Amino acid sequence: MVIECKHVWNYISEYLDRTLDAATRDTVQRHLEHCEICSAILDSTRNILVLTADDRVFELPLGFSERLHSRLEQEFTKDPPLRPA
C-alpha cells in the first residue's frame, strides 16, 4: 500500500509512541525510508519531545524580556514594504 505524506504526518505521534498497528507501522516506515520531508518532520518531532521532556531551567539574561518586547513592538509598527505595481 502506498501512503501519502499527509497521512504519514497524522501518524507521527503514534509512530513515535509505537502504538500503530503492525501493518500501518510498516507502511509508514517504508514511506519514511524514501521521503526526506517526512523523515525531517519525524526527526523534528522527536527533537521537540526530547527538549520538552528536559527538566533543566535556563535563566534569561537581565533585561531580555524588555528588549524582546521592544523589538517586537518596533517590528509590528513598521510600515509594510511597498509592493511593485
Secondary structure, DSSP 8 states (H G I E B T S, - for coil): ----HHHHHHHHHHHHHT-S-HHHHHHHHHHHHH-HHHHHHHHHHHHHHHHHH--------TTHHHHHHHHHHHHHHS-------
